[in-house]
């Protein structure tokens, strides 16, 4: 539902602020989803062989830290900003969540601003936005920027959980944006 349906005038700045709040909340909800229901979903959609392979890999790498795309992005940002320095492992562990929440807030802000323009961005109560973000970020940008292996940009059963997480992100962004926009 747009603000115009409530007989309010569109306000891009308030829309962006509401979207930023939505994006931050949604980034947190997305993390919670991935740590709980997302793990169960992954187990359900994978074959027994894929689940077995994951268990073997987890056992082989138990206790070893794993670097994700946000940690790689944090290091790349520092590398570019400092003219060549890299983050320590501890710096990457701290920088990864900062990148995740900053990206979530940025995308939420863009979404909130667009929602003020009546351009259909809120279709599906934010889930179409989440799906588009999954396609643009996970399938295209992350592999293109070498933040994940190239095969991560291909649709597979392994992408079901990240896709679902982005639907959760989009729906949460819209819910919070809508509530905040009524307040602002």
Residue, then its C-alpha position, 0 to 999 in steps of 0.5 A: x500500500x502506498x502513501x498516496x492511498x492514505x491521501x498523503x503526499x509522497x515524500x522521498x526523504x521520509x520514504x528513504x528514511x523509512x526504507x533504511x529502517x526497514x532494510x536494517x531490520x530486514x538484514x537482522x531478520x534475514x540473519x535469524x532466518x538463515x541461522x534457523x529455518x534456512x538451515x532446515x530448508x537447505x536440508x529439505x531441498x537438498x538430496x541425501x548425497x548433498x546433505x551427506x557431502x555438507x556434513x563431511x565438509x563441516x566435519x573436515x573444517x570444524x573449528x576453521x573459520x569460513x570467509x563469506x562474501x561480506x567479509x571479502x567485500x569488507x576487505x576489498x573496500x579497505x584495500x581500495x580505500x587505503x591503497x593496498x592494505x588488507x584486513x586481518x582475519x579479525x577485521x574481516x569478521x568485524x567488517x563482514x556484518x558492517x557490510x551486510x547491514x550497510x548494504x541492507x540499509x542502502x537497498x532498503x533506502x532505495x526501496x523506500x524512496x522508490x515506494x514513494x513514486x508509485x512505481x510498483x516496487x511494493x508489489x508482493x508486499x516486498x517479496x518481488x523486491x527481495x527476489x530482484x535483489x537476490x537476482x541482482x546481488x547474489x546471482x550477478x554482482x557477488x560472482x562478478x566481483x569475485x566475492x564468491x565462486x562463479x558457479x554461485x551465480x547459477x540457479x541450483x537447489x543450493x540457491x533455494x535458501x538464499x532466495x528464501x532469505x531474500x524473500x524474507x528480507x523484502x517482506x520485512x523491509x516492506x513491513x517495517x517501511x510501511x509502519x515507519x512511513x505511517x509514523x514519519 
